Amino acid sequence: MTAKTNDGKEIYKEQKIYMPFPGRLGRGEEMGRGPYEKSGLLRETSLPPLRPVKETFEIPFPYVDTTKDGKPYRELAKDEMTVSVKLWYVPFGEFDGNEVLFFSEDKKLELKGEWMWHN
């Protein structure tokens, strides 16, 4: 996921990797495919079939710290951004020509009104 201002400046970039549980679930005496299967603390990070998965990303709008009437004042530098989301299937773990783009969407976000922060 990336976020860019209207002038094309990238202000946010984040990537999430979804993987299924390792085959032995971190148990047993055999090593399996590698030491990551022996960790014992495992978290399910796969995408389940036919079930929606909700992710939350906090993307701050760019701002400028100034002073107004002798007080610190934070003002938005840009109040619009375009967020691009892409969901890829990468079967061999890297982009080598075998990847498949499952989903792609660009959405324009805009703050309306006057937003300010005082300290």
Secondary structure, DSSP 8 states (H G I E B T S, - for coil): -EEE-TTS-EEEE-----B---TTTT-SSS-TTSGGGG-S----BS--TTS-----------EEEEEETTEEEEEES-SEEEEEEEEEE-TTSS-SS--EEEEEEEEEEE--S--EEE-
